[in-house]
Amino acid sequence: MMRVRPSVLSLLTLLAMGAACNGGPKDATEHTTDVKVADAGETGSYGYVARRPRAVVALAEARGFDDPTSRAAIDRLANALSACAGDLAKQGKLVEGAARLLVPVDNGGIVGNPQVVFSPGPAVAANGLLCVVAPVRMLTFPPAAADAGTGGAQRALALEVAWGEELGNVAGVP
């Protein structure tokens, strides 16, 4: 019978155990906080895009609003987001983030509770609540005309918003 030294046996045991281990837990989907911004001339599938230092607000859909009204609201939101992001940057609290919002507006022109999805991270949610949701809730719109033609559907805006220090260098941003 062949005799194996204890050190060789220990080494072989360690190698076998290492080969049997998997690479650790993996997510089926990788989480990312990457924010991609189109070139200054592109709006893609968006109806309107407002770019400001540290802020981009894109209108995905405006239900029950004419173009000038929805564009004015997007511009007001982009201005508010840019100012708020600038304040957070001065305090060292600005993080890169993004959000999708569905903003209901009643026939009297009052904004209801928006449905919001933020990119991952507690700091992103904190920035988004302060710099996106609060200004959205402050928006006002003209009352709906009796012949608005929405077919009984509630007026709403669908928005995609991104903010962060790197957005200050987007082409076309003053």
Buried (B, 14 or more C-beta within 10 A) or exposed (E): EEEEEEEEEEEEEEEEEEEEEEEEEEEEEEEEBEBEBBEEEEEEEBBBBBBBBBBBBBBBBBBBBEEEBBBEBBBBBBBBBBBBBBEBBEEEEBBBBBBBBBBBBEBEBEBBEBEBEBBEBEEBBBBBEBBBBEBBEEBEBEEBEEEBEBEEEEBBBBBBBBBBBEBBEBEEBE
